[in-house]
């Protein structure tokens, strides 16, 4: 087993945790959008959040196809978070860029 393979195998559990932490970093944005600063929704990019959602959806499908929870768990959670942002932007300001 090469050094890279050993490092990769050792990082697998950490990367699963990071896959969960990363989408949770979106929670403050969701809170601001829905509860504390919804008047600033017009300053958010719907295009960006739609692209984030699409990319996370593709990674989720890819991870499921390869039966790799390190890929699909975090990206699936990210997909839900990013969709919440998309829905909030549309609800607050409508279809915008």
N, C-alpha and C positions, 0 to 999 in steps of 0.2 A: 504494500500500500504506500503510495507516494505521500510526501509531506502535505501537499494540497488536499489530498483525499482525507488524511487524518484531521486536518484543520476543519475541513468541510463537515466531516462527521461529528466533530466536537461542537461545532457551531449550530448544528441542527436544532437542538432544544431552545437555544437562545434566540434563534431566528423565528421560531414559532411564537415565542413571547413578544418579540419585536413586531411580528406581523399583527399581533393583537393591540399592542401599544400604539403603533403608528396611526391606525384609523381612529383610535380614541382621542388622538390629538385634535380631531375635528370637533369634538364636543363643545369646546368654548365658542367656536364659530356658530354652531347650531344654536347654542343658548342665546348668543347675541342676536342672531337672525330672528329667532322666534319670541324671545322674551325681553331682552334688555335694550337692544339698539335696532329694532326692526325698521326704524326710519332711515337707516343707512343701507338698506337692502339694494337700493338703486345703484350703489357704488360697487356692488359685487358683480362679477362676471359670470353670467349664466353659461356662456360658451365654455369657460374654463371648467366649471363644475360638471357640465354635461360630458366633456371630454374625460375628466377624472372618473366619472361613473362608467363610461364606456370602456375605458382601459381596465378598470378594476373588474368589470364584468368579464372581459376577455381573459384576464389572468385567473379569475375564479373558474371559468370553464376549463382553461388549460390545466389548472391544478387538479380539478376533479377528474379530468381525462387521464392524468398521470397518477391519480390516487395519491397525491402529495399534499397532506394537510398543511405543511409549512407554506405552501403557495395559496391554497384555496381558502383557508380559514381567515387569514388577515385580509385578503383581497375581497372575500365575501362580505366581511364586516365593513371594509372600506366602501364597497359598492352601496351598502345600505346607508352609510353616513353621507356619502356624496349625493345619493338620491334624496335624502332629507334636505340637503342644501338646495338642490335643484327645485324641489317642491316648494320650499320656503321662499326662494327668490321669485318663482312664478306666482305664488300666492300673494306676495307683497307688492311686486311691481309688474307682473306679467311677463310676456315673452320679450326679452331684451338681449343685448349682446353682453 
